[in-house]
Amino acid sequence: MNDVIVIGGGLAGLAGAVALADAGLKVTLYERRTILGGRASSFVHPAGGELVDNCQHVLLRCCANLIDFYTRLGVENGIVFQDRVPFIDEANRISVIQSSPLPVPLHLLPSFFRLKFLGWKDKLSVSYAMVHMIWHTRAGGQVGKRAGGQEGNKAPTSAHLPLSMQNWLKSHRATERSIEALWRPILISALNDELDDIDAEYGIMTIVKAFLSNRQGYQVGLPVVPLGDLYAPCIDYLEQRGGRVILDQGITEMAVDNTRITRMTLQDGTTVQADAYLSALPFDILLKMLPDTEVARWDYFNNLQRLDVSPITAVHVWLDRPVMDLDFVAVLGRTIQWIFNQTIRDPDAFSSTESGTYLGLVVSASNEWMKQPQQVIIQQALEDLKSIFPAVQEAKLLKAIVVKEGRATFAPEPGCDPLRPGPVSPISNLFVAGDWTQTGWPATMESAVRSGYQSAEAMLSVFDKPQKVLLPEVPMEGIMKLVMGHF
């Protein structure tokens, strides 16, 4: 049995570890924190003792590999999918995106045309842009080329658009209102950056996969348990297959000799060895673990220094009374971008008064809030809430928590895609995973799981145990299937 060390207990590391253990390898996973899940984890609030997610994380029905990972662990019932996506506009009117009996990709068209916050000129511009997204994909844009992920560490070879999403939309007749009220809210949440700073390929990819390929792809999956509960079963899962999870023990150094890792040093000063290593560390941390000579020697690592990061801020608010009857809502025209009603969750897992409300508020690409003190952020969030829900005016704030993730995701800047490496590194026994690697997806939970699965496949091939782990994209349906030639 081959010994494998996995470094990092976020989604990428956990997915890789689970896949390798299922294939019969002996896996030891090291995580520097005392909990699993990485950026998609929970923590105990020091004052009240509640278990709180560091930030609201959701998935879409098109996230095939993430759903597969939850199914392997037996926690898929901890996710509830919603087939109605509500928006609340500046006039506090509710509009809903939902499916219709029309064939894909027309299934969402009736609800798009009923959106109250867009005029007819805006709606026609949205339709025009979506048609061109489909043609771009059909013509061989990276959306289609990267659907199965990249092999090895090769950069994409298809024609690439070094163009921002903002410029792409403007060049395809998008109105200012459609950009501000529809494209920006959707894409800033999915890609965690402003449209000027998002590679057009990523924006097109996101819209095609989520809204235009599959009837259910757009559906939003909400965790109804703390995020930590989704990943805790990994410990038993790996142990039952001969592996181990070691918490509160990170890696401080990788020793490399003749393009092979010979040992790794732990936080406590001890060293460990294995036949192969899977790094699921953030790209900047991985560079710190490697010898400087190896980083300088290989473009694979050196290019990572050119990637940037983008922040997310979450605000958790407890109020003394109900203020909203929606499970979640996208917000237009305010600083807050999404509101999630956490009161719908498992009452045994989340502390809340019977008549109160616990809300999770999210602001992606929150560069301005990174500079603000917690109290200022809470006040701004409450002002937004009061402008949306009249009941908040009379409600008493019981407590609030601000969680800043300054390095939440890699920044999807135009032209950054070739900098993202594949799973096979130039160090022969080091494989690399992370949502920032070349997965065919932007920095999402799906991308993280895909990277773990891709790394597991690559490692199993080296051990002469080739096995398909990565699942294909959700199948295209309806007219889209004919247009794309997917039979």
DACORPE-V10865 format. One record per residue. N is the residue number from 0. RES is the residue in one small letter. PSI is psi as a letter, one per 30 degrees, with the letter a starting at -180 (NA if undefined). Layout:
n=(N N)
res=(RES RES)
psi=(PSI PSI)
This chain:
n=(0 1 2 3 4 5 6 7 8 9 10 11 12 13 14 15 16 17 18 19 20 21 22 23 24 25 26 27 28 29 30 31 32 33 34 35 36 37 38 39 40 41 42 43 44 45 46 47 48 49 50 51 52 53 54 55 56 57 58 59 60 61 62 63 64 65 66 67 68 69 70 71 72 73 74 75 76 77 78 79 80 81 82 83 84 85 86 87 88 89 90 91 92 93 94 95 96 97 98 99 100 101 102 103 104 105 106 107 108 109 110 111 112 113 114 115 116 117 118 119 120 121 122 123 124 125 126 127 128 129 130 131 132 133 134 135 136 137 138 139 140 141 142 143 144 145 146 147 148 149 150 151 152 153 154 155 156 157 158 159 160 161 162 163 164 165 166 167 168 169 170 171 172 173 174 175 176 177 178 179 180 181 182 183 184 185 186 187 188 189 190 191 192 193 194 195 196 197 198 199 200 201 202 203 204 205 206 207 208 209 210 211 212 213 214 215 216 217 218 219 220 221 222 223 224 225 226 227 228 229 230 231 232 233 234 235 236 237 238 239 240 241 242 243 244 245 246 247 248 249 250 251 252 253 254 255 256 257 258 259 260 261 262 263 264 265 266 267 268 269 270 271 272 273 274 275 276 277 278 279 280 281 282 283 284 285 286 287 288 289 290 291 292 293 294 295 296 297 298 299 300 301 302 303 304 305 306 307 308 309 310 311 312 313 314 315 316 317 318 319 320 321 322 323 324 325 326 327 328 329 330 331 332 333 334 335 336 337 338 339 340 341 342 343 344 345 346 347 348 349 350 351 352 353 354 355 356 357 358 359 360 361 362 363 364 365 366 367 368 369 370 371 372 373 374 375 376 377 378 379 380 381 382 383 384 385 386 387 388 389 390 391 392 393 394 395 396 397 398 399 400 401 402 403 404 405 406 407 408 409 410 411 412 413 414 415 416 417 418 419 420 421 422 423 424 425 426 427 428 429 430 431 432 433 434 435 436 437 438 439 440 441 442 443 444 445 446 447 448 449 450 451 452 453 454 455 456 457 458 459 460 461 462 463 464 465 466 467 468 469 470 471 472 473 474 475 476 477 478 479 480 481 482 483 484 485 486)
res=(m n d v i v i g g g l a g l a g a v a l a d a g l k v t l y e r r t i l g g r a s s f v h p a g g e l v d n c q h v l l r c c a n l i d f y t r l g v e n g i v f q d r v p f i d e a n r i s v i q s s p l p v p l h l l p s f f r l k f l g w k d k l s v s y a m v h m i w h t r a g g q v g k r a g g q e g n k a p t s a h l p l s m q n w l k s h r a t e r s i e a l w r p i l i s a l n d e l d d i d a e y g i m t i v k a f l s n r q g y q v g l p v v p l g d l y a p c i d y l e q r g g r v i l d q g i t e m a v d n t r i t r m t l q d g t t v q a d a y l s a l p f d i l l k m l p d t e v a r w d y f n n l q r l d v s p i t a v h v w l d r p v m d l d f v a v l g r t i q w i f n q t i r d p d a f s s t e s g t y l g l v v s a s n e w m k q p q q v i i q q a l e d l k s i f p a v q e a k l l k a i v v k e g r a t f a p e p g c d p l r p g p v s p i s n l f v a g d w t q t g w p a t m e s a v r s g y q s a e a m l s v f d k p q k v l l p e v p m e g i m k l v m g h f)
psi=(k k k k k k j k h a e e e e e e e e e e e f g g l j k k k k k f l g l l f b f h a l l k k f e f g l j k k f k k k l l l f f i e e e e e e e e e f g g f f f k k k k g k j k k k a f g g k k l k k l l l f l l k g f f f e e e e f f k f g k l e e e e e e e e e e e e f e e e e e e f g l f e e e g e g l k k b g k l k f l k k j i k l e e e e e e f h g k l e e e e e f d e e e e e e e e f h l l e f g k k e e e e e e e e e e e f f e k e f e f k k j k k g l k e e f f f e f e e e e e e f g g a k k j l h j l k f k k k k k h h k k f l k k l e g f l l l l l e l k j k h l l e e e e e f f l k e e e e f e k e e e e f f f f k l l k l k k k k k k k l g l k f k g l e l k k k k g l e k e k k k j f f f l j f f f k k k l e g a k j k k k k j l h h e e f f f k l e e e e e e e e e e e e e f e j e f f e f l k j e l k k k j k i f h e l l k h k k g f e f f k l a f j l f j e g k l k l l f f l j f g l a i l e e e e e e e e e e e e e e e e e e g h h k k k e k l l l k k k l b e e e e e f g j NA)
